[in-house]
């Protein structure tokens, strides 16, 4: 009887093991869709074909892992950018928080307009006003203090229209693309006009992209020792605006090689796309996220002050850039609320 019991136990264990194997294996040749939020069509096919051929050993278009570099703009490419860039919304919120410490702001522009809820008036001063707001709210502190401040804001603030947290205003199809690329041996970078310190506070947790793979606009920094404590202090001066022609320079300085895959959404990404796709040697992929969905997101391009897209649309065919139509190509825009 004891031997029979042991035999039954052994058979039971075998059945459990076989059942576990059935749960994790697939039929030969079968695989899960890496881009389930993408509609079947030219854009999805082009992406899958490119990643497949560049990662298949023996294919003439095979790219070694060391050279599988993919760069993505952030605002309007990985997350939304309307009605204003989210970093600017952070600055507006900070003005209101700090107003009690600065009674002079009630009479001083652009702070006066911000406190009055007059966004048009706050922006009337153009770049000068923007820099005043950034300097007053995002500099004059250590890098650690700023990061803590941004982390608190990103965890508590909500989008003015959708009322969703800003980290839920990310694009589900792009999250899938980032994962697909990384699972295929690609290294993913953010190359954005957004300020680097701002993005470093939340990008790793949100996109799976660590801070050392983020290239952005830089405020001038300085090493200081205060009360025997070393700090990196953020100064009220712009060190580098990482937009337009500066994007390829930033990539070259930090990565040291051209990407083979680049995605953007505006003319601020034009030179980055151009530099990527005109390189000799490996196959290259350039992608433009075209905002065409006024119901689920926003529709804008040529006449928009934010995410202005004109040259990119005009020259997409010339450089063979894949224009992703959000309304047509994406089944979902944002991650489900109960994900």
PyMOL commands that set and color helices and strands:
alter all, ss='L'
color gray80, all
select helices_A, chain A and resi 2-24+42-55+65-67+86-101+103-106+111-115+119-123+126-138+143-156+166-168+172-183+196-200+203-207+211-213+245-254+267-277+311-319+326-329
alter helices_A, ss='H'
color red, helices_A
select strands_A, chain A and resi 69-72+141-142+187-195+214-226+229-240+261-264+285-290+322-325
alter strands_A, ss='S'
color yellow, strands_A
deselect
rebuild
show_as cartoon
